[in-house]
Amino acid sequence: MKRIALCGSSSKTAMLRNEKGFTLVELMVVVAIIAILAAIGIPKMTSFIKTAATAEAVTQMGNIGKAIRGYIDSHPTATPSELKTALEGKVLATGTTDSTSLSTLIPTLTIASNAKFAYKVRSIVITSNRTATFCLQATEGSTFAGDATVASVYFSETVPTGANATIWEGQIFRAGYIDGVTALTSAGDCPTATGTQG
């Protein structure tokens, strides 16, 4: 019985010696497959993360739009040009409380202290019957980072119909923020950094 156990043990050892591990080629194929999947997945994941990050901007710009309409309605004696002067170029950013701030003009409009974006009323047109068409811009950071057209999220009061209509998602333009490349061009949808309509 002891002899059988030894034979069994030695045959087991012999079997273990004859087993092969992975070859270098097999390991390289696995590494290549992982690299290809990472090359496809990482940019997509980054895009999804940036798209999700714009949810804050989209919500806040909707709130700003309602506040602007409320401000116009609450000033029935102001002329369209007075309203335009009061609102255009105003910024909503963390810690901004001076005369350039929307929250100074509209005290009910607030921004969280940990907000990811700062906002600006890029342009506003108010007709004689007091309807307003405006464009808002959000840039990442606690202060408004300037008028760069790339890396911004835009909100247009009306759904754009110009040459840029295909890169807008209804009233929202976020492609430039997500990919860092897509920029608005002159087409009458929303003002660009140069003041032309993009």
C-alpha positions as CSV (number, residue, x, y, z in Angstrom):
1,M,0.0,0.0,0.0
2,K,2.9,2.3,0.8
3,R,4.4,1.5,-2.6
4,I,1.2,2.4,-4.4
5,A,1.1,5.7,-2.6
6,L,4.7,6.4,-3.6
7,C,4.0,5.6,-7.3
8,G,0.9,7.7,-7.2
9,S,2.9,10.6,-5.6
10,S,5.7,10.3,-8.1
11,S,3.3,10.1,-11.1
12,K,1.6,13.2,-9.7
13,T,4.9,15.0,-9.5
14,A,5.8,13.9,-13.0
15,M,2.5,15.3,-14.2
16,L,3.1,18.6,-12.6
17,R,6.5,18.8,-14.2
18,N,5.0,18.1,-17.7
19,E,2.4,20.9,-17.3
20,K,3.2,24.0,-19.2
21,G,2.7,27.6,-18.1
22,F,1.7,30.4,-20.5
23,T,4.0,31.1,-23.3
24,L,5.4,34.6,-23.9
25,V,3.2,34.9,-27.1
26,E,0.1,34.1,-25.1
27,L,0.9,36.7,-22.5
28,M,1.6,39.3,-25.1
29,V,-1.8,38.6,-26.8
30,V,-3.6,39.0,-23.5
31,V,-1.8,42.3,-22.8
32,A,-2.5,43.6,-26.3
33,I,-6.2,42.8,-25.9
34,I,-6.3,44.6,-22.5
35,A,-4.5,47.6,-24.1
36,I,-7.0,47.8,-27.0
37,L,-10.0,47.6,-24.6
38,A,-8.5,50.3,-22.4
39,A,-7.8,52.5,-25.5
40,I,-11.5,52.2,-26.4
41,G,-12.9,52.5,-22.9
42,I,-11.0,55.2,-21.2
43,P,-11.9,58.1,-23.7
44,K,-15.6,56.9,-23.5
45,M,-15.5,56.9,-19.7
46,T,-13.9,60.4,-19.6
47,S,-16.7,61.6,-22.0
48,F,-19.4,60.1,-19.8
49,I,-17.8,61.7,-16.6
50,K,-17.7,65.1,-18.3
51,T,-21.2,64.8,-19.6
52,A,-22.4,63.9,-16.1
53,A,-20.5,66.9,-14.7
54,T,-22.5,69.3,-17.0
55,A,-25.7,68.3,-15.2
56,E,-24.9,70.9,-12.5
57,A,-24.4,73.6,-15.2
58,V,-27.6,72.7,-17.1
59,T,-29.7,72.8,-13.9
60,Q,-28.2,76.0,-12.7
61,M,-28.6,77.7,-16.1
62,G,-32.3,76.7,-16.1
63,N,-32.6,78.4,-12.7
64,I,-30.8,81.5,-14.0
65,G,-33.2,81.6,-17.0
66,K,-36.3,81.5,-14.7
67,A,-34.7,84.2,-12.5
68,I,-34.1,86.4,-15.5
69,R,-37.7,86.1,-16.7
70,G,-38.9,86.8,-13.1
71,Y,-36.7,89.9,-12.9
72,I,-38.1,91.2,-16.2
73,D,-41.7,90.5,-15.1
74,S,-41.0,92.3,-11.7
75,H,-39.8,95.5,-13.4
76,P,-42.8,96.4,-15.6
77,T,-41.8,100.1,-16.0
78,A,-38.2,99.4,-17.1
79,T,-37.6,99.7,-20.9
80,P,-36.1,96.9,-22.8
81,S,-32.8,98.7,-23.1
82,E,-32.7,99.3,-19.3
83,L,-33.3,95.7,-18.7
84,K,-30.6,94.7,-21.2
85,T,-28.1,97.0,-19.6
86,A,-29.0,95.6,-16.1
87,L,-28.7,91.9,-17.1
88,E,-26.2,91.5,-19.9
89,G,-22.7,90.6,-18.8
90,K,-23.7,89.8,-15.2
91,V,-21.9,86.8,-13.6
92,L,-23.0,84.2,-11.1
93,A,-20.0,82.8,-9.3
94,T,-18.9,81.7,-5.8
95,G,-18.1,84.7,-3.7
96,T,-19.0,87.3,-6.3
97,T,-21.3,89.9,-4.7
98,D,-20.4,93.1,-6.4
99,S,-22.3,95.1,-9.1
100,T,-21.3,92.5,-11.7
101,S,-23.0,89.7,-9.9
102,L,-26.4,88.3,-10.8
103,S,-27.0,87.5,-7.2
104,T,-26.7,91.2,-6.3
105,L,-29.3,92.1,-9.0
106,I,-31.5,89.1,-8.2
107,P,-31.0,88.2,-4.5
108,T,-33.0,85.0,-4.7
109,L,-30.5,83.6,-7.2
110,T,-27.8,81.8,-5.3
111,I,-24.9,79.5,-6.1
112,A,-23.5,76.7,-3.8
113,S,-20.1,77.4,-2.2
114,N,-18.8,74.2,-3.8
115,A,-20.2,74.9,-7.3
116,K,-18.1,73.4,-10.1
117,F,-19.1,76.2,-12.6
118,A,-19.4,80.0,-12.9
119,Y,-22.0,81.6,-15.1
120,K,-22.4,84.6,-17.3
121,V,-25.3,86.2,-19.2
122,R,-23.6,86.3,-22.6
123,S,-26.3,88.3,-24.4
124,I,-29.9,89.2,-24.0
125,V,-32.5,90.7,-26.4
126,I,-35.7,92.0,-24.9
127,T,-38.5,93.0,-27.3
128,S,-41.1,95.8,-26.8
129,N,-43.6,93.2,-25.6
130,R,-41.1,92.1,-22.9
131,T,-40.2,88.7,-24.3
132,A,-36.5,87.9,-23.7
133,T,-34.1,85.8,-25.7
134,F,-30.8,85.2,-24.0
135,C,-27.7,83.1,-24.0
136,L,-25.9,81.9,-20.9
137,Q,-22.4,80.5,-20.6
138,A,-20.8,78.3,-17.9
139,T,-17.1,77.8,-17.4
140,E,-15.5,75.5,-15.0
141,G,-14.1,77.1,-11.8
142,S,-15.2,79.2,-8.9
143,T,-14.8,82.4,-11.0
144,F,-15.9,83.1,-14.5
145,A,-12.8,82.1,-16.6
146,G,-13.4,84.5,-19.5
147,D,-15.2,84.2,-22.8
148,A,-13.5,81.2,-24.3
149,T,-15.8,79.3,-26.6
150,V,-14.2,75.9,-26.0
151,A,-14.5,74.2,-22.6
152,S,-17.8,76.0,-21.9
153,V,-21.4,74.9,-21.6
154,Y,-24.0,77.2,-23.2
155,F,-27.7,77.6,-22.7
156,S,-29.8,79.3,-25.3
157,E,-33.3,80.5,-24.5
158,T,-34.5,79.5,-27.9
159,V,-33.6,76.2,-29.7
160,P,-30.8,77.1,-32.2
161,T,-31.7,76.7,-35.8
162,G,-28.5,78.0,-37.5
163,A,-25.5,76.1,-38.8
164,N,-24.7,74.9,-35.3
165,A,-28.1,73.4,-34.7
166,T,-26.7,69.8,-35.1
167,I,-24.2,70.2,-32.3
168,W,-26.7,71.5,-29.8
169,E,-28.8,69.2,-27.6
170,G,-32.0,71.2,-27.8
171,Q,-31.1,74.4,-25.8
172,I,-27.8,73.1,-24.5
173,F,-24.4,73.1,-26.1
174,R,-21.8,71.0,-24.2
175,A,-19.7,69.4,-26.9
176,G,-16.9,72.0,-26.5
177,Y,-16.7,71.3,-22.7
178,I,-16.7,67.5,-23.2
179,D,-14.2,67.2,-26.0
180,G,-12.3,70.4,-25.6
181,V,-12.3,70.9,-29.4
182,T,-15.8,71.6,-30.8
183,A,-16.4,75.3,-30.9
184,L,-19.3,77.5,-31.9
185,T,-18.9,79.3,-35.2
186,S,-20.7,82.4,-36.4
187,A,-24.2,81.2,-37.1
188,G,-26.6,83.3,-35.0
189,D,-27.2,80.8,-32.2
190,C,-25.3,82.1,-29.2
191,P,-22.5,84.7,-28.8
192,T,-18.9,83.6,-29.1
193,A,-15.9,85.1,-27.4
194,T,-15.4,87.6,-30.2
195,G,-19.0,88.9,-29.9
196,T,-20.2,87.4,-33.1
197,Q,-23.1,85.0,-33.0
198,G,-22.1,81.4,-32.7
